[in-house]
Amino acid sequence: MEDFLTKLKNDLFLRACKRKKVERTPIWIMRQAGRYLPEYRALRQKADFIKMCKTPELAAQVTIQPVDIIGVDAAIIFSDILVIPEAMGMKLKMIESKGPKLYDPIRNMNDINRLKKIDPTKNLKYVLDAVSLTKKELNGRVPLIGFAGSPWTLMTYMVEGGGSKSFSEIKKFIYNDPKSAHILLDKLADAVAEYLSAKIEAGADAVQIFDTWGGLLSPSDFEEFSLKYIEKIISQIKRKDEPVIVFAKGVHYKLNKLANCGADVISLDWTMELDKVRKKIGNKVALQGNLDPTILYGDKEKIRNEAVKILKSYGKNNGHIFNLGHGILPDVKPENAKWLVDVVKSESRIFHTK
Ligand code: 1CP
């Protein structure tokens, strides 16, 4: 990473991931490239979501929008976690104002056997091309983050066939046929590790694993069905110094284990307090987060107060990356997101003196 650091004009995010000294706290926003931006919606009028993901020029343009408009300290490549199940052979559609749908969901070993083993350099070449192009167009302004879903979160979508409220199908699957579930999780872990390695090779400066549905599991099931495979991925990723971030939503009960999973950064949702987490897990990893995304519905004063509360809770310490505790919501005003970025940039300086 030292090579990358010297080439980047703004390397605050990468330094914070490694718990090195920074002049102010870096900030980026999960789901920062997307529907809350009118500039994104204008492009979306012309191309559907999957076409945008598959056209490197469009993906690069949308990835860079929040760097220009909101002023974030890192870009995250525009794509989706569901490109992996699609590459494995599942038909994917984004249903307008409903979300993703995966056809013919996976329910047994026969279904698992029809999934293809993927080679990211062939089947997901369009994402890698988008990464290289974005990296070139960013021209060292800020680092670029690559990402993937965790095996557990990907399997949830593959078995449910899309988003869910009750998550009945995935629970039926793991409790009735755990053997097949583990076979699928293992395949997904290999695919994700290869995919993230290829993204780093293509130019990603860091990678984030999204375990959005980790918190659906009991503590012991989380270890068995999710954490084990996140650890496998991290041990297999080919990287020099590129940081790995793990976001496991709702997994407050496994912070010590998460801090020891091999990740450089643990991203926290808003139900935890940074000072308490730091005390509990020590200084091993950097922490990312964790403003409640709905605070951005509030007025400027509310946003400032809540952001400062988080900066104070972390205190005078290296290793904090400011972010939301989950993705930005589509009906947030862009000016409020920009205000948050400005507040963090100015108010965090006093926590990094000396
Ligand atoms: O209509 C549209 O324009 C599509 C909306 C959209 C967007 C902008 C979807 C559908 N995905 C994305 C982009 C996306 N997805 C990014 C882009 C980069 C950025 O952060 O700016 C990222 C990182 C994701 C990751 C993703 N997709 C996750 C993990 C993060 C999280 O928010 O928990 C998940 C769970 C998905 C699945 C998905 N894709 C899209 C939607 C609406 C969903 C959620 C579906 C559900 O309700 O379960």
Residues whose N, C-alpha, C, O or C-beta is under 5 A from the ligand:
A	BS01	1CP	I29 M30 R31 Q32 A33 G34 R35 F49 I76 I77 F78 S79 D80 I81 G99 P100 G163 S164 F210 T212 G327
